[in-house]
């Protein structure tokens, strides 16, 4: 199937404190604030106008995860498919500004997805970066009431490709056109487990840990190395309770046609979650952020 999704889009978070949320992400990861309004604050790790949008809301949760389509035709095609699949379409306009077109829908398995035209790119003033840290919004890790059903849906409807999975779809990882091992990952449950940034290097992961300690906080888990994707990872919890991953070295899949998805065992003795052998704390598994419509 031809790719309809080019790359990760954005994460839209509802919060009572957009400005504080954005400043915390900037302090921890080095993202820059690109827009600050009364009801919304946007941050970016590169030339894109928005990686994460914080929208003023009495609730805390994720409004939608954005996936950047190849072009307007791909948005149209996914709109048509969402309708024919009988999906609940929430809107045909984007949640964020400087994006031309979008379709936002609720999957039958819980996640809310917004497929959108490319986010505007802008020149970055050198003074806007503090010399650190992350360089790209990398992926989201979702929870679905039926991960196998979710698998069938995203491969059929969005054209995502399976990169790896565990035997019973306790976890599955999907890629899009940009060739990174995964843009979307999924497991059983409800909500979103985390979203992830790609860092320039391992030193940036240490910098995040140091920045947390300076604020009296600490990593939720890491540093370690994931099995599928082979990336170094670290996780922390933001002020809204959302888990943020900072990752380095995610595998690239250079040839879609030649890649055979791995089938991993998912148990405490396997190296799926950490090749180096550590186990996540219980709080890691329980840290879920709900979708709020
Ligand atoms: Fe992840």
Boltz pocket constraint, residues with backbone or C-beta under 6 A from the ligand:
constraints:
  - pocket:
      binder: B
      contacts: [[A, 139], [A, 140], [A, 141], [A, 185], [A, 194], [A, 196], [A, 245]]
      max_distance: 6.0
